[in-house]
Amino acid sequence: MHNTKIIGAITAHVLLAETGDINRFNNHHKFARHIGIVPSLHQSGQISHSGHITKQGNKYLRTAFVESAQTAIRRDP
């Protein structure tokens, strides 16, 4: 049986404290950019390459989300 809990209490508190009203973001892409979990993009002419996450944005939210993802992977690979 899978655990249906999406995030823990600590992550939820960090999310609330650092984001406030999540409705201020028009879509999930803008929220992801705010956190800094979008891939970097390198373009030259017709060639584009996606790299590692940008790490620009709220470091507390990014850390909370990365830690939550790592916990989820350990519990249900």
Backbone hydrogen bonds, N-H to C=O, Kabsch-Sander energy under -0.5 kcal/mol:
donor,donor_aa,acceptor,acceptor_aa,energy
12,A,8,G,-2.2
13,H,9,A,-2.3
14,V,10,I,-2.4
15,L,11,T,-2.7
16,L,12,A,-2.4
17,A,13,H,-2.8
18,E,14,V,-2.7
19,T,15,L,-1.8
20,G,16,L,-1.8
22,I,20,G,-0.9
24,R,21,D,-1.6
25,F,22,I,-1.7
26,N,24,R,-0.5
31,F,27,N,-1.5
32,A,28,H,-2.4
33,R,29,H,-2.1
34,H,30,K,-1.9
35,I,31,F,-1.9
36,G,32,A,-2.2
37,I,32,A,-2.0
40,S,52,H,-2.9
42,H,49,H,-2.8
44,S,47,I,-2.9
47,I,44,S,-2.1
49,H,42,H,-2.7
51,G,40,S,-2.9
54,T,38,V,-2.2
55,K,36,G,-1.6
58,N,34,H,-2.5
59,K,57,G,-0.7
62,R,58,N,-2.3
63,T,59,K,-2.2
64,A,60,Y,-2.2
65,F,61,L,-2.6
66,V,62,R,-2.6
67,E,63,T,-2.6
68,S,64,A,-2.1
69,A,65,F,-2.3
70,Q,66,V,-2.4
71,T,67,E,-2.1
72,A,68,S,-2.4
73,I,69,A,-2.3
74,R,70,Q,-2.0
75,R,71,T,-2.0
76,D,72,A,-2.2
